[in-house]
């Protein structure tokens, strides 16, 4: 166990944007909420999953909806408190700890704002090791843990307790409710025991975000150091020449096209995303495919750029990183592989594509 203050949050926010693969919501919003909560309530306990009692009640806290909506409809944080209170009342049991549902963007930091306000520890783990757009796209689903009962809460004071048969149905029903409730909301989801959190989570992801953030803030060669820290690959260097982006069905869907520079001078890269970057093609050939991670970095500073932040003329480096081994199982590929998102590519590891 250790305490997290403002300096750690600053670093985690940057690392969260990188692991968020372009999505997960604007980390700047989550950072501001976490910093404000720490200023008012003090540092927050960060615990290892191994410190949880097996019968503890652990509940991730997250934002759901289109990241572009959240930029204009910033949550107050009271939504998370309402969701947790409703879930405790429904289950008849106190929540022991919270954690991020994903290692990316705003959702890495929202649990800190909640934890500071209600006095809970945050578990140094998550259910993705990156960000994905749908609720069933977590390691807990792979291990048969139900997303329900789930509570959705909006800024108007509305809340819904949802019971669905599995994560896929939770996604379908909750996505429709999210659209009705304004396009984004906060939730309490995947209630689990401490034992389940230990067995199914991707561990130490918040500490890893902090490490990546520190590299970007302090390194004189951030891109090279990030490649080493993530076991990653530079997929493309270039500048953005076109971006198509639209909010559709609770997601931000789009495509960015890059004109090559330096070693990629005569090539073109296209990046397709649904909240998160999903496939990277160079001259029409795949260089990285979901569930492996694709992140766009500022070529000079190494700062990650979200899908809503992509703008014409930006000079960038596209970084690819291997996903957690849990996603390379048959069920993992079925759940988050290229075929699920409608792409006519058979998943190949980033290592195989960049030999």
Secondary structure, 3 states (H helix, E strand, C coil): CEEECHHHHHHHHHHHHHHCCCCCCCHHHHHHHHHHHHHHHCCEEEECHHHCCCCCEEEEEEEEECHHHHHHCCCCCHHHHHHHHHHHHHHCCCCCEEEECCCCCHHHHHHHHHHHHHCCEEECEECCCCCCCCCCCCHHHHCCCCCCCEEEECCCCCEEEECCCCHHHHHHHHHHHHHHCCCEEEEEEEEEEHHHHHHHCEECHHHHHHHHHHHHHHCCCHHHHHHHHHCCEEEEEEEEEEEEEEEECCEEEEEEEEEECHHHCCCEEEEEEECCEEEEEECCEEEEECCCEEEEEECCCCCEECHHHCCCCCEEEEEEECCCHHHHCHHHHHHHCCCCCCCCCCCCCHHHHCC
